[in-house]
């Protein structure tokens, strides 16, 4: 008699948990698809703030924030929702090297969001044949390609071509470099 009550209570608890899991999944899927943070999850930040995982009942949401885990959910570089067993990586990029010409130091960039920001800025810029007379302040090496940053002109030089970048992009690039200098990730 006692075992039967325990079994019935166990089955009822299991059914309630399954129903709650479906409801939470439905609500959070709607929130994530509209750029809002999931509500019925536990938030865990890993990789020094580069990756945020939200664990729900039978599902998880993985988010790669652009700047910090505290920024708005809709500003994420990438978001994926799936089962607990889902794996999601934002990019395949390895580390890139930035050599600061004025200080003679080489810095290995390791945070995914920084690599993404630098590569998208440097590779996606529109290069033209006009080169400004500014001084090269930083050297950026991606794979075997070399780029030079000219702070005074707000431009990036690739070979004999130059690309104009916005002040915001220039400041973001300098913030990334300063982060690695200040945290002493210097070879």
N, C-alpha and C positions, 0 to 999 in steps of 0.2 A: 504494500500500500504506500509506504513512504517513498520507495524507489519510483513508483508510478507518478507521484506528485512532483518529484524532482525532475523526472523526464518531461512532464507536461510543462513545468515552469521553464525548463531549458529550451524546449521547442518554442514556446511563446516569446522568450527573450530573443532567440535567434531570428524569428520572423519579424519582430519589432526592429531589430538591428538591420535586417535586409531592407525593410521598408524605409527606415531612416536613411540608409545608404543611397537608395534610389532617389529620395527627395533631395538630399544634400547634393548629390551628383547633378541632378537636374537644375537646381538653383545655381550652383557654382558654375556649371557649364554656360548658363545664360549670362552670368556676371563676367566671366572670362571673355566670352565672345564679344561683349560690349566694352571691353577695356577696363573692367573693375576688378578689384582684388577679391578672390574667393572668400566666402564668409564662414563656411563650416569646415575649416582646416586648421592645422597647426603649422606655423611658419618657422622654417629653419633656414638660416643664412649660412652658406659655405663659401669656400675659396676666397676668403677675405672680402666678402661682399659682392663677388662676381656672379654668384648663382644663388637664387632663392628657391627653395622647394616648399610647396604647401602640401601637406599630407592630409587627405580626407578619408572617409570610410570607403576603402576599396579603390580610390583614385588618388592621383597627385597632379599638381600643376608645377611646372618648372619655368622659372622666369630668369632672364638675364637682364639685370637693370643697366641702363645707360651710364649712370653716374654713381648712384648709391642705392642700397636696398630700401631707403626711406623715401625715395622719389615716387611720384605718382605711378600707379600700375600701368597706365596707358602709355608711358614713355619708355617701356621696356624695349630692349633690342630684339628680344625673341621670347615667345611664350608658347608652351605646349602643354596640353592636358591629355592624360591617359591613365592607364592602370598603374598599380604600384610597381609593376615590373618594367615599365617603359623607361628607355634610356633616351636622352636628348642632349646633344651637344650643339652649341651655337655655330661653331666653326671648326675647320680643320687646320687653322693657322698655327704654326709653331711660333717660337719666340723670334722677334726681330731685333736687330741691333741698331742702336742710335749712338753715334759717336759725336760728342760735344767738342767741336773744334777749338773753342776758346779755352777749354779746360783740359783737353787731351784725354778725356775719359770715355770708356765704352760702357754703355748701359744696355742690359738685356731686358726687354719689355716682356713681362710674363702674364699680366692680367688680360684676360680675353677681351674685355671691353676696350682696353687701351689699344690692343693690337687691331681690333676691328676699326676703331676710330682713326688710327694712323693710316692704315691701309686704304680705307675708303676715301680719306682726304687726299692722300698722295696719288693713288692710282686713278681715282675718278676725276681729278682736276683736268681742265681743258688747257693743254699746253700750246702756246703760240711761239713764234720765232723771236718776239721782242724780249730782250733780256735787259733788266734794269741794272743800274750801276751800284747797287747795294752790296754790302759785304756778306759773304756766306758766314752765318753764325753757327749753324748746326748741320751735321751730315747724317742722313738717314739711309741705312742700307736695308733693303727688303729683297730677299733672295740674293741675286747677284746685281741688282739694279741699285744705283746710287742717286740720291736726291739731296739737294742742298736747300736749306731754309734761309731766306733773307728776311730778317725781321723788319728792317727799315723800309722795305718795299711791300711787305706782306705778300711775299711770293715764294713759290717753290720752284727750284730749277732742276730740270732733268736734261742732262746733256747740254745742248745749245738752245733749249726751249724753256719757257717760263710759264707758270700758271699763277694767276692772281687768286689769293684766298681772302676770305672775309676776316675782319678783326676778331670775330667770335671764334672762328676756326683756328686762327693763329694763337689766341689765348688758350684755347683747349689743348692745342699741341704743346704749348709751353708749360701748361699745368701738368700734363702727363709727364713731361721730362723732369720738371721740378719734383714731382712726387717720387720718382725713382732716385733722384739725387738726394732728397731729404731722408728717404728711408735707407739710404746707403746700400742700394742694390748695384754697387759699382765693382767692376772687375779690377 
